[in-house]
């Protein structure tokens, strides 16, 4: 099947009772587990490649692997650059065959974020690629847990509806990542979503919205969010935690004698953990049987 664009799958979900999972992949096993789950549940999917994964495995290498799976699956599959920070990475992503890119200018001034995102949109749209921009700052869980930022201070970083409206109008992005309480790398489900702020943004912005840091979001809040225009949910930490549990569990069962266990069996246990996790999130996102 032709690789889908982010705009395709998110716009189709607008006004409907579901959203799409964006799953961060780091190697073959993450892709295997994710694609097995979405094919079994007939769910559209976004395969996300982040800078940390690029540093580990290479952009072109991961893109090629993802394309193999995306092109032979019957489900709509987006291959997405997650948190791209510079024009060179965006350019390489387009050349490597990704179907959408995120430019993360959240740590820039608003004026600079608009300027650079507009440049990315121009480059990407010329190549038929969809673009995700970001307005507001999604904090890291370590900043909260270590006392570097308080919840009150975190709220000051939330996306403002008027800023989101201006950003979308002046950049032409296809989807917009917003900050209303989710937190990156939050391994416990204790994120405090500001529903009122999200409602204001949804009213001001006509395009699909995006949540980052969804591992920490309580299951019941997913529905509230996708009913208010959030159509892409980024899930990474939950996958990593469960992959590690599956892998380490298999190694421990093998014991200290290396002849008692098989490395491929251990890797498969990790992939199976990713598969189960993706199935679980598809159920929460209500995206099964949407293609």
Helices and strands as residue ranges (DSSP letters): H 6-13, E 20-24, H 28-41, E 45-50, H 51-57, H 59-72, E 77-84, H 87-95, E 100-103, H 110-126, E 130-135, H 141-145, H 151-155, H 161-171, E 175-178, H 195-204, E 208-211, G 214-216, H 219-227, E 230-235, H 237-254, G 258-260, H 263-285
